[in-house]
Amino acid sequence: MTSSTLSTTPPFLPRPSIEPTQPPVSNDPPSFNPIHDASDINQIELLSVSWNQDYGCFAAGTSQDFRIYNCQPFKETFRRNLKTGGFKIVEMLFRCNILALVGGESNSHYPPNKVIIWDDHQSRCIGEFAFRSEVRSVKLRRDCIVVVLEHKIYVYGFMDLKLLHQIETLANPRGLCCLSHHSNTSVLACPGLYRGLIRVEHFGLNIMKLINAHDSHIACLTLTLDGLLLATASTKGTLIRIFNTMDGTRLQEVRRGVDRADIYSIALSPNFQWLAVSSDKGTVHIFHLRVRVFGGHSSSQQSSVQGPALLHQNSSTSLDALIPPSTGANPSSSLSFMRGVLPKYFSSEWSFARFHLPEDTQFIAAFGSQNTVVVVGMNGSLTPFLIISFYRCSFDPVHGGEMLQQEYVRFLKTKT
């Protein structure tokens, strides 16, 4: 059985600012960045890489420290070595001074069953959660902290650290969980108690929805920033499905491929138009979404306020199928007109655009600005060294096809 204990100093967390705390960065993005520190090659092991909530930054946890990188322009903004060992989880909260840290196996002070709330303005730990089992992931919103264990999820208030919710899950070794990040919607999605089942909590509306997403175990899931759309993949890794989180309706299904694949990441663009998927097959796939939020531009504050209410009143019409005339559509088989007669494969929607990397690369992808995709990858598992790289590539929103590489930065090299 799992339990938690809590100690905080001071008793209340400071409200995090939404402004970056890192030093200013150069406006000249490099096309290539050599390895800066030769000691990294011999001593550093990469433990994790994760985006912040708007994909503008990412955090890297290593066997010695944690590091924060800006995406545009690419730049290491700071690193912190706490002299206790490395961190296997580094969770940012947009660009503010508060981070959640979980130590690696070799960390002498912060073990893997403890979550540290770190204030980088004060350069100290201001709170911690201790559990009886290993922490699998941590997710942050401006109003809550979510800690994911293998069989349970705890939701705490951000300002007072009081326990708000507990959720039982099926075995969840990947720590799967995602949150909305609009201030007027509070949505959490996680695995349910059965294989392929996803539980969606709308905390602000006191609504819980169970979605039978896949026949196999869930491998990856993500929400739009307002929490109204959910994208999922299973351990089979061939199909990605998009759901309405209010009523559980499946809105769209796209096909990554035919062969089984390990899905590393799924990302939904802020404008609701695109979906990016990365896997162990060495390709980032971009799909066009045929759904939109009723009422206009989903990124505006006004429509995000109206969205949940409209969905609650009439969810069947609030998310409409739509292909904007200014963008292309996902290709499908020439035999798709025989839908319902031929096997499902022949009516599948395939990727609209693609970016290829070496197949021995582990990487995560997200959307940048103006039809760009940013990728952080770790390649070279078949060689004595691991090269940690950053890519920026662009896609044609009308014609799709092969994506164009705009930037490549090699920022860390370690021994395997």
TORVEX-905313 format. One record per residue (C-alpha): z, x, y; residue number from 1. Coordinates in steps of 0.5 Angstrom, whole numbers. Example, Ala and Ser with C-alpha at 12.3 -4.5 7.8 and 13.67 -1.06 7.14 Angstrom:
2
<zaza zz="16" xx="25" yy="-9" num="1"/>
<zaza zz="14" xx="27" yy="-2" num="2"/>
//
This chain:
416
<zaza zz="0" xx="0" yy="0" num="1"/>
<zaza zz="-2" xx="3" yy="7" num="2"/>
<zaza zz="3" xx="2" yy="13" num="3"/>
<zaza zz="3" xx="5" yy="20" num="4"/>
<zaza zz="8" xx="8" yy="25" num="5"/>
<zaza zz="7" xx="9" yy="32" num="6"/>
<zaza zz="10" xx="14" yy="37" num="7"/>
<zaza zz="7" xx="14" yy="44" num="8"/>
<zaza zz="9" xx="19" yy="50" num="9"/>
<zaza zz="9" xx="16" yy="56" num="10"/>
<zaza zz="10" xx="9" yy="53" num="11"/>
<zaza zz="3" xx="6" yy="56" num="12"/>
<zaza zz="-4" xx="9" yy="56" num="13"/>
<zaza zz="-7" xx="10" yy="63" num="14"/>
<zaza zz="-13" xx="6" yy="64" num="15"/>
<zaza zz="-19" xx="10" yy="63" num="16"/>
<zaza zz="-24" xx="11" yy="69" num="17"/>
<zaza zz="-31" xx="10" yy="68" num="18"/>
<zaza zz="-33" xx="16" yy="71" num="19"/>
<zaza zz="-35" xx="23" yy="68" num="20"/>
<zaza zz="-30" xx="28" yy="68" num="21"/>
<zaza zz="-34" xx="34" yy="66" num="22"/>
<zaza zz="-37" xx="39" yy="71" num="23"/>
<zaza zz="-43" xx="37" yy="74" num="24"/>
<zaza zz="-49" xx="39" yy="69" num="25"/>
<zaza zz="-56" xx="42" yy="71" num="26"/>
<zaza zz="-62" xx="38" yy="73" num="27"/>
<zaza zz="-67" xx="43" yy="69" num="28"/>
<zaza zz="-67" xx="40" yy="62" num="29"/>
<zaza zz="-69" xx="46" yy="57" num="30"/>
<zaza zz="-74" xx="46" yy="52" num="31"/>
<zaza zz="-70" xx="51" yy="47" num="32"/>
<zaza zz="-63" xx="53" yy="47" num="33"/>
<zaza zz="-62" xx="59" yy="43" num="34"/>
<zaza zz="-55" xx="60" yy="40" num="35"/>
<zaza zz="-50" xx="62" yy="45" num="36"/>
<zaza zz="-44" xx="65" yy="41" num="37"/>
<zaza zz="-45" xx="69" yy="35" num="38"/>
<zaza zz="-38" xx="68" yy="32" num="39"/>
<zaza zz="-40" xx="61" yy="31" num="40"/>
<zaza zz="-45" xx="63" yy="26" num="41"/>
<zaza zz="-39" xx="66" yy="22" num="42"/>
<zaza zz="-34" xx="62" yy="23" num="43"/>
<zaza zz="-35" xx="55" yy="25" num="44"/>
<zaza zz="-37" xx="49" yy="20" num="45"/>
<zaza zz="-39" xx="42" yy="23" num="46"/>
<zaza zz="-35" xx="36" yy="21" num="47"/>
<zaza zz="-38" xx="31" yy="25" num="48"/>
<zaza zz="-43" xx="28" yy="30" num="49"/>
<zaza zz="-42" xx="22" yy="34" num="50"/>
<zaza zz="-45" xx="18" yy="40" num="51"/>
<zaza zz="-41" xx="15" yy="45" num="52"/>
<zaza zz="-42" xx="8" yy="47" num="53"/>
<zaza zz="-48" xx="8" yy="51" num="54"/>
<zaza zz="-52" xx="14" yy="47" num="55"/>
<zaza zz="-51" xx="18" yy="54" num="56"/>
<zaza zz="-47" xx="23" yy="50" num="57"/>
<zaza zz="-45" xx="25" yy="43" num="58"/>
<zaza zz="-39" xx="29" yy="41" num="59"/>
<zaza zz="-38" xx="34" yy="35" num="60"/>
<zaza zz="-32" xx="36" yy="31" num="61"/>
<zaza zz="-32" xx="43" yy="28" num="62"/>
<zaza zz="-27" xx="47" yy="24" num="63"/>
<zaza zz="-24" xx="50" yy="30" num="64"/>
<zaza zz="-25" xx="45" yy="36" num="65"/>
<zaza zz="-29" xx="39" yy="39" num="66"/>
<zaza zz="-35" xx="39" yy="44" num="67"/>
<zaza zz="-38" xx="34" yy="48" num="68"/>
<zaza zz="-45" xx="34" yy="50" num="69"/>
<zaza zz="-49" xx="31" yy="55" num="70"/>
<zaza zz="-56" xx="28" yy="53" num="71"/>
<zaza zz="-60" xx="28" yy="59" num="72"/>
<zaza zz="-61" xx="33" yy="61" num="73"/>
<zaza zz="-58" xx="36" yy="55" num="74"/>
<zaza zz="-52" xx="40" yy="56" num="75"/>
<zaza zz="-45" xx="42" yy="53" num="76"/>
<zaza zz="-40" xx="39" yy="58" num="77"/>
<zaza zz="-34" xx="42" yy="55" num="78"/>
<zaza zz="-30" xx="44" yy="49" num="79"/>
<zaza zz="-23" xx="44" yy="47" num="80"/>
<zaza zz="-20" xx="49" yy="42" num="81"/>
<zaza zz="-13" xx="46" yy="41" num="82"/>
<zaza zz="-11" xx="52" yy="36" num="83"/>
<zaza zz="-9" xx="48" yy="31" num="84"/>
<zaza zz="-15" xx="47" yy="27" num="85"/>
<zaza zz="-21" xx="43" yy="27" num="86"/>
<zaza zz="-23" xx="35" yy="28" num="87"/>
<zaza zz="-27" xx="31" yy="23" num="88"/>
<zaza zz="-27" xx="25" yy="28" num="89"/>
<zaza zz="-28" xx="25" yy="35" num="90"/>
<zaza zz="-29" xx="18" yy="38" num="91"/>
<zaza zz="-31" xx="18" yy="46" num="92"/>
<zaza zz="-30" xx="12" yy="50" num="93"/>
<zaza zz="-36" xx="12" yy="54" num="94"/>
<zaza zz="-35" xx="18" yy="59" num="95"/>
<zaza zz="-28" xx="17" yy="61" num="96"/>
<zaza zz="-22" xx="22" yy="60" num="97"/>
<zaza zz="-19" xx="18" yy="53" num="98"/>
<zaza zz="-21" xx="21" yy="46" num="99"/>
<zaza zz="-19" xx="19" yy="39" num="100"/>
<zaza zz="-18" xx="25" yy="35" num="101"/>
<zaza zz="-17" xx="26" yy="27" num="102"/>
<zaza zz="-16" xx="32" yy="24" num="103"/>
<zaza zz="-20" xx="36" yy="19" num="104"/>
<zaza zz="-17" xx="38" yy="12" num="105"/>
<zaza zz="-15" xx="45" yy="15" num="106"/>
<zaza zz="-11" xx="42" yy="21" num="107"/>
<zaza zz="-4" xx="45" yy="21" num="108"/>
<zaza zz="-2" xx="40" yy="26" num="109"/>
<zaza zz="-6" xx="34" yy="26" num="110"/>
<zaza zz="-7" xx="31" yy="19" num="111"/>
<zaza zz="-13" xx="27" yy="17" num="112"/>
<zaza zz="-8" xx="21" yy="16" num="113"/>
<zaza zz="-6" xx="21" yy="24" num="114"/>
<zaza zz="-10" xx="19" yy="30" num="115"/>
<zaza zz="-9" xx="22" yy="36" num="116"/>
<zaza zz="-10" xx="19" yy="43" num="117"/>
<zaza zz="-12" xx="25" yy="47" num="118"/>
<zaza zz="-12" xx="25" yy="55" num="119"/>
<zaza zz="-17" xx="30" yy="57" num="120"/>
<zaza zz="-14" xx="30" yy="64" num="121"/>
<zaza zz="-7" xx="31" yy="62" num="122"/>
<zaza zz="-10" xx="36" yy="57" num="123"/>
<zaza zz="-5" xx="33" yy="52" num="124"/>
<zaza zz="-4" xx="28" yy="47" num="125"/>
<zaza zz="-1" xx="21" yy="50" num="126"/>
<zaza zz="0" xx="17" yy="43" num="127"/>
<zaza zz="-1" xx="18" yy="36" num="128"/>
<zaza zz="-2" xx="13" yy="30" num="129"/>
<zaza zz="1" xx="15" yy="23" num="130"/>
<zaza zz="-2" xx="12" yy="16" num="131"/>
<zaza zz="0" xx="13" yy="9" num="132"/>
<zaza zz="-8" xx="14" yy="7" num="133"/>
<zaza zz="-13" xx="18" yy="10" num="134"/>
<zaza zz="-17" xx="15" yy="17" num="135"/>
<zaza zz="-24" xx="14" yy="15" num="136"/>
<zaza zz="-26" xx="12" yy="22" num="137"/>
<zaza zz="-24" xx="10" yy="29" num="138"/>
<zaza zz="-27" xx="6" yy="34" num="139"/>
<zaza zz="-26" xx="5" yy="42" num="140"/>
<zaza zz="-27" xx="-1" yy="47" num="141"/>
<zaza zz="-24" xx="-1" yy="54" num="142"/>
<zaza zz="-19" xx="-6" yy="51" num="143"/>
<zaza zz="-17" xx="-4" yy="44" num="144"/>
<zaza zz="-17" xx="2" yy="39" num="145"/>
<zaza zz="-19" xx="0" yy="32" num="146"/>
<zaza zz="-17" xx="5" yy="26" num="147"/>
<zaza zz="-21" xx="4" yy="19" num="148"/>
<zaza zz="-18" xx="6" yy="13" num="149"/>
<zaza zz="-21" xx="5" yy="6" num="150"/>
<zaza zz="-18" xx="-2" yy="5" num="151"/>
<zaza zz="-16" xx="-4" yy="11" num="152"/>
<zaza zz="-17" xx="-4" yy="19" num="153"/>
<zaza zz="-12" xx="-4" yy="24" num="154"/>
<zaza zz="-14" xx="-7" yy="31" num="155"/>
<zaza zz="-9" xx="-5" yy="37" num="156"/>
<zaza zz="-9" xx="-6" yy="44" num="157"/>
<zaza zz="-11" xx="-1" yy="49" num="158"/>
<zaza zz="-6" xx="-1" yy="54" num="159"/>
<zaza zz="1" xx="-2" yy="50" num="160"/>
<zaza zz="-2" xx="0" yy="43" num="161"/>
<zaza zz="1" xx="-6" yy="40" num="162"/>
<zaza zz="-2" xx="-8" yy="33" num="163"/>
<zaza zz="-6" xx="-14" yy="35" num="164"/>
<zaza zz="-10" xx="-16" yy="28" num="165"/>
<zaza zz="-10" xx="-13" yy="21" num="166"/>
<zaza zz="-17" xx="-14" yy="17" num="167"/>
<zaza zz="-17" xx="-13" yy="9" num="168"/>
<zaza zz="-24" xx="-10" yy="7" num="169"/>
<zaza zz="-27" xx="-8" yy="0" num="170"/>
<zaza zz="-27" xx="0" yy="-1" num="171"/>
<zaza zz="-30" xx="3" yy="5" num="172"/>
<zaza zz="-30" xx="10" yy="4" num="173"/>
<zaza zz="-35" xx="11" yy="10" num="174"/>
<zaza zz="-31" xx="8" yy="15" num="175"/>
<zaza zz="-36" xx="2" yy="17" num="176"/>
<zaza zz="-34" xx="-2" yy="23" num="177"/>
<zaza zz="-37" xx="-3" yy="29" num="178"/>
<zaza zz="-35" xx="-7" yy="36" num="179"/>
<zaza zz="-39" xx="-10" yy="42" num="180"/>
<zaza zz="-38" xx="-7" yy="49" num="181"/>
<zaza zz="-39" xx="-12" yy="54" num="182"/>
<zaza zz="-32" xx="-14" yy="58" num="183"/>
<zaza zz="-34" xx="-21" yy="56" num="184"/>
<zaza zz="-35" xx="-21" yy="49" num="185"/>
<zaza zz="-30" xx="-18" yy="44" num="186"/>
<zaza zz="-34" xx="-18" yy="37" num="187"/>
<zaza zz="-32" xx="-13" yy="31" num="188"/>
<zaza zz="-36" xx="-13" yy="25" num="189"/>
<zaza zz="-34" xx="-10" yy="18" num="190"/>
<zaza zz="-35" xx="-10" yy="11" num="191"/>
<zaza zz="-32" xx="-16" yy="7" num="192"/>
<zaza zz="-28" xx="-17" yy="1" num="193"/>
<zaza zz="-34" xx="-17" yy="-3" num="194"/>
<zaza zz="-40" xx="-13" yy="-5" num="195"/>
<zaza zz="-46" xx="-14" yy="1" num="196"/>
<zaza zz="-41" xx="-19" yy="5" num="197"/>
<zaza zz="-40" xx="-17" yy="12" num="198"/>
<zaza zz="-34" xx="-20" yy="16" num="199"/>
<zaza zz="-35" xx="-22" yy="24" num="200"/>
<zaza zz="-30" xx="-23" yy="28" num="201"/>
<zaza zz="-31" xx="-26" yy="35" num="202"/>
<zaza zz="-24" xx="-25" yy="38" num="203"/>
<zaza zz="-25" xx="-28" yy="44" num="204"/>
<zaza zz="-27" xx="-35" yy="41" num="205"/>
<zaza zz="-23" xx="-35" yy="35" num="206"/>
<zaza zz="-29" xx="-35" yy="31" num="207"/>
<zaza zz="-29" xx="-31" yy="24" num="208"/>
<zaza zz="-36" xx="-31" yy="20" num="209"/>
<zaza zz="-38" xx="-29" yy="14" num="210"/>
<zaza zz="-45" xx="-26" yy="13" num="211"/>
<zaza zz="-48" xx="-25" yy="6" num="212"/>
<zaza zz="-52" xx="-19" yy="8" num="213"/>
<zaza zz="-55" xx="-16" yy="2" num="214"/>
<zaza zz="-54" xx="-16" yy="-6" num="215"/>
<zaza zz="-52" xx="-8" yy="-6" num="216"/>
<zaza zz="-46" xx="-5" yy="-2" num="217"/>
<zaza zz="-47" xx="-4" yy="5" num="218"/>
<zaza zz="-49" xx="3" yy="8" num="219"/>
<zaza zz="-49" xx="2" yy="15" num="220"/>
<zaza zz="-49" xx="-3" yy="21" num="221"/>
<zaza zz="-49" xx="-4" yy="28" num="222"/>
<zaza zz="-48" xx="-9" yy="34" num="223"/>
<zaza zz="-52" xx="-10" yy="40" num="224"/>
<zaza zz="-47" xx="-8" yy="46" num="225"/>
<zaza zz="-46" xx="-16" yy="47" num="226"/>
<zaza zz="-44" xx="-17" yy="40" num="227"/>
<zaza zz="-49" xx="-22" yy="39" num="228"/>
<zaza zz="-54" xx="-19" yy="34" num="229"/>
<zaza zz="-52" xx="-15" yy="28" num="230"/>
<zaza zz="-57" xx="-10" yy="24" num="231"/>
<zaza zz="-55" xx="-8" yy="17" num="232"/>
<zaza zz="-57" xx="-4" yy="11" num="233"/>
<zaza zz="-55" xx="-3" yy="4" num="234"/>
<zaza zz="-54" xx="3" yy="0" num="235"/>
<zaza zz="-61" xx="1" yy="-3" num="236"/>
<zaza zz="-64" xx="3" yy="4" num="237"/>
<zaza zz="-71" xx="0" yy="4" num="238"/>
<zaza zz="-69" xx="-6" yy="8" num="239"/>
<zaza zz="-66" xx="-7" yy="15" num="240"/>
<zaza zz="-64" xx="-14" yy="17" num="241"/>
<zaza zz="-62" xx="-17" yy="23" num="242"/>
<zaza zz="-57" xx="-23" yy="24" num="243"/>
<zaza zz="-54" xx="-28" yy="29" num="244"/>
<zaza zz="-47" xx="-26" yy="29" num="245"/>
<zaza zz="-45" xx="-33" yy="32" num="246"/>
<zaza zz="-48" xx="-37" yy="26" num="247"/>
<zaza zz="-50" xx="-32" yy="21" num="248"/>
<zaza zz="-57" xx="-34" yy="21" num="249"/>
<zaza zz="-62" xx="-28" yy="19" num="250"/>
<zaza zz="-67" xx="-27" yy="24" num="251"/>
<zaza zz="-71" xx="-22" yy="22" num="252"/>
<zaza zz="-72" xx="-17" yy="16" num="253"/>
<zaza zz="-76" xx="-10" yy="16" num="254"/>
<zaza zz="-78" xx="-5" yy="11" num="255"/>
<zaza zz="-76" xx="2" yy="12" num="256"/>
<zaza zz="-80" xx="4" yy="5" num="257"/>
<zaza zz="-80" xx="3" yy="-2" num="258"/>
<zaza zz="-76" xx="8" yy="-5" num="259"/>
<zaza zz="-68" xx="8" yy="-5" num="260"/>
<zaza zz="-66" xx="12" yy="1" num="261"/>
<zaza zz="-59" xx="14" yy="4" num="262"/>
<zaza zz="-59" xx="11" yy="11" num="263"/>
<zaza zz="-55" xx="15" yy="16" num="264"/>
<zaza zz="-56" xx="11" yy="23" num="265"/>
<zaza zz="-58" xx="4" yy="26" num="266"/>
<zaza zz="-59" xx="3" yy="33" num="267"/>
<zaza zz="-61" xx="-3" yy="37" num="268"/>
<zaza zz="-64" xx="-2" yy="44" num="269"/>
<zaza zz="-60" xx="-5" yy="50" num="270"/>
<zaza zz="-66" xx="-9" yy="52" num="271"/>
<zaza zz="-66" xx="-12" yy="45" num="272"/>
<zaza zz="-73" xx="-10" yy="44" num="273"/>
<zaza zz="-73" xx="-4" yy="39" num="274"/>
<zaza zz="-69" xx="-2" yy="33" num="275"/>
<zaza zz="-68" xx="5" yy="30" num="276"/>
<zaza zz="-67" xx="7" yy="23" num="277"/>
<zaza zz="-66" xx="14" yy="20" num="278"/>
<zaza zz="-65" xx="16" yy="13" num="279"/>
<zaza zz="-65" xx="22" yy="8" num="280"/>
<zaza zz="-73" xx="21" yy="8" num="281"/>
<zaza zz="-74" xx="26" yy="14" num="282"/>
<zaza zz="-76" xx="20" yy="18" num="283"/>
<zaza zz="-74" xx="16" yy="24" num="284"/>
<zaza zz="-77" xx="9" yy="24" num="285"/>
<zaza zz="-78" xx="5" yy="30" num="286"/>
<zaza zz="-79" xx="-3" yy="29" num="287"/>
<zaza zz="-80" xx="-8" yy="34" num="288"/>
<zaza zz="-75" xx="-14" yy="35" num="289"/>
<zaza zz="-78" xx="-21" yy="35" num="290"/>
<zaza zz="-71" xx="-24" yy="38" num="291"/>
<zaza zz="-68" xx="-24" yy="45" num="292"/>
<zaza zz="-62" xx="-27" yy="48" num="293"/>
<zaza zz="-64" xx="-34" yy="51" num="294"/>
<zaza zz="-63" xx="-34" yy="59" num="295"/>
<zaza zz="-67" xx="-28" yy="61" num="296"/>
<zaza zz="-65" xx="-21" yy="61" num="297"/>
<zaza zz="-60" xx="-19" yy="56" num="298"/>
<zaza zz="-58" xx="-13" yy="60" num="299"/>
<zaza zz="-55" xx="-17" yy="66" num="300"/>
<zaza zz="-48" xx="-19" yy="67" num="301"/>
<zaza zz="-50" xx="-26" yy="68" num="302"/>
<zaza zz="-54" xx="-27" yy="62" num="303"/>
<zaza zz="-49" xx="-23" yy="58" num="304"/>
<zaza zz="-43" xx="-28" yy="60" num="305"/>
<zaza zz="-48" xx="-34" yy="59" num="306"/>
<zaza zz="-50" xx="-32" yy="52" num="307"/>
<zaza zz="-44" xx="-33" yy="48" num="308"/>
<zaza zz="-43" xx="-40" yy="51" num="309"/>
<zaza zz="-50" xx="-42" yy="50" num="310"/>
<zaza zz="-50" xx="-39" yy="43" num="311"/>
<zaza zz="-43" xx="-43" yy="41" num="312"/>
<zaza zz="-46" xx="-49" yy="44" num="313"/>
<zaza zz="-53" xx="-49" yy="40" num="314"/>
<zaza zz="-54" xx="-42" yy="36" num="315"/>
<zaza zz="-60" xx="-45" yy="33" num="316"/>
<zaza zz="-64" xx="-44" yy="40" num="317"/>
<zaza zz="-60" xx="-39" yy="43" num="318"/>
<zaza zz="-64" xx="-33" yy="40" num="319"/>
<zaza zz="-71" xx="-35" yy="40" num="320"/>
<zaza zz="-77" xx="-31" yy="36" num="321"/>
<zaza zz="-81" xx="-28" yy="41" num="322"/>
<zaza zz="-86" xx="-22" yy="41" num="323"/>
<zaza zz="-87" xx="-20" yy="49" num="324"/>
<zaza zz="-94" xx="-19" yy="50" num="325"/>
<zaza zz="-93" xx="-12" yy="54" num="326"/>
<zaza zz="-91" xx="-9" yy="47" num="327"/>
<zaza zz="-94" xx="-9" yy="40" num="328"/>
<zaza zz="-92" xx="-12" yy="34" num="329"/>
<zaza zz="-89" xx="-9" yy="27" num="330"/>
<zaza zz="-95" xx="-8" yy="22" num="331"/>
<zaza zz="-95" xx="-12" yy="16" num="332"/>
<zaza zz="-100" xx="-12" yy="9" num="333"/>
<zaza zz="-107" xx="-15" yy="10" num="334"/>
<zaza zz="-104" xx="-19" yy="4" num="335"/>
<zaza zz="-99" xx="-22" yy="8" num="336"/>
<zaza zz="-102" xx="-29" yy="9" num="337"/>
<zaza zz="-101" xx="-30" yy="2" num="338"/>
<zaza zz="-93" xx="-30" yy="3" num="339"/>
<zaza zz="-90" xx="-34" yy="-2" num="340"/>
<zaza zz="-95" xx="-33" yy="-7" num="341"/>
<zaza zz="-95" xx="-25" yy="-8" num="342"/>
<zaza zz="-88" xx="-21" yy="-9" num="343"/>
<zaza zz="-84" xx="-20" yy="-2" num="344"/>
<zaza zz="-86" xx="-13" yy="-1" num="345"/>
<zaza zz="-93" xx="-15" yy="1" num="346"/>
<zaza zz="-90" xx="-20" yy="7" num="347"/>
<zaza zz="-86" xx="-14" yy="9" num="348"/>
<zaza zz="-86" xx="-12" yy="17" num="349"/>
<zaza zz="-86" xx="-4" yy="17" num="350"/>
<zaza zz="-84" xx="1" yy="22" num="351"/>
<zaza zz="-88" xx="1" yy="29" num="352"/>
<zaza zz="-87" xx="8" yy="31" num="353"/>
<zaza zz="-84" xx="14" yy="27" num="354"/>
<zaza zz="-82" xx="21" yy="28" num="355"/>
<zaza zz="-82" xx="26" yy="22" num="356"/>
<zaza zz="-76" xx="32" yy="21" num="357"/>
<zaza zz="-75" xx="36" yy="15" num="358"/>
<zaza zz="-73" xx="32" yy="9" num="359"/>
<zaza zz="-67" xx="37" yy="8" num="360"/>
<zaza zz="-64" xx="34" yy="15" num="361"/>
<zaza zz="-58" xx="30" yy="16" num="362"/>
<zaza zz="-59" xx="26" yy="23" num="363"/>
<zaza zz="-57" xx="20" yy="27" num="364"/>
<zaza zz="-62" xx="17" yy="32" num="365"/>
<zaza zz="-61" xx="13" yy="38" num="366"/>
<zaza zz="-65" xx="10" yy="44" num="367"/>
<zaza zz="-65" xx="14" yy="51" num="368"/>
<zaza zz="-69" xx="11" yy="57" num="369"/>
<zaza zz="-76" xx="9" yy="58" num="370"/>
<zaza zz="-78" xx="9" yy="51" num="371"/>
<zaza zz="-75" xx="15" yy="48" num="372"/>
<zaza zz="-71" xx="16" yy="42" num="373"/>
<zaza zz="-65" xx="22" yy="42" num="374"/>
<zaza zz="-64" xx="25" yy="35" num="375"/>
<zaza zz="-58" xx="30" yy="33" num="376"/>
<zaza zz="-59" xx="33" yy="26" num="377"/>
<zaza zz="-57" xx="38" yy="22" num="378"/>
<zaza zz="-62" xx="42" yy="18" num="379"/>
<zaza zz="-63" xx="48" yy="13" num="380"/>
<zaza zz="-58" xx="45" yy="7" num="381"/>
<zaza zz="-63" xx="49" yy="3" num="382"/>
<zaza zz="-62" xx="56" yy="7" num="383"/>
<zaza zz="-56" xx="60" yy="8" num="384"/>
<zaza zz="-55" xx="57" yy="15" num="385"/>
<zaza zz="-54" xx="50" yy="18" num="386"/>
<zaza zz="-58" xx="49" yy="24" num="387"/>
<zaza zz="-55" xx="44" yy="29" num="388"/>
<zaza zz="-61" xx="41" yy="33" num="389"/>
<zaza zz="-62" xx="36" yy="39" num="390"/>
<zaza zz="-69" xx="32" yy="39" num="391"/>
<zaza zz="-72" xx="28" yy="45" num="392"/>
<zaza zz="-78" xx="24" yy="43" num="393"/>
<zaza zz="-82" xx="18" yy="46" num="394"/>
<zaza zz="-86" xx="12" yy="43" num="395"/>
<zaza zz="-92" xx="8" yy="46" num="396"/>
<zaza zz="-89" xx="1" yy="46" num="397"/>
<zaza zz="-96" xx="-2" yy="46" num="398"/>
<zaza zz="-99" xx="2" yy="40" num="399"/>
<zaza zz="-94" xx="5" yy="37" num="400"/>
<zaza zz="-96" xx="11" yy="31" num="401"/>
<zaza zz="-93" xx="18" yy="31" num="402"/>
<zaza zz="-88" xx="19" yy="36" num="403"/>
<zaza zz="-89" xx="25" yy="41" num="404"/>
<zaza zz="-83" xx="31" yy="41" num="405"/>
<zaza zz="-81" xx="32" yy="49" num="406"/>
<zaza zz="-75" xx="36" yy="48" num="407"/>
<zaza zz="-72" xx="41" yy="42" num="408"/>
<zaza zz="-65" xx="44" yy="43" num="409"/>
<zaza zz="-62" xx="48" yy="38" num="410"/>
<zaza zz="-55" xx="49" yy="40" num="411"/>
<zaza zz="-50" xx="51" yy="34" num="412"/>
<zaza zz="-52" xx="55" yy="28" num="413"/>
<zaza zz="-47" xx="56" yy="22" num="414"/>
<zaza zz="-46" xx="58" yy="15" num="415"/>
<zaza zz="-47" xx="54" yy="9" num="416"/>
//
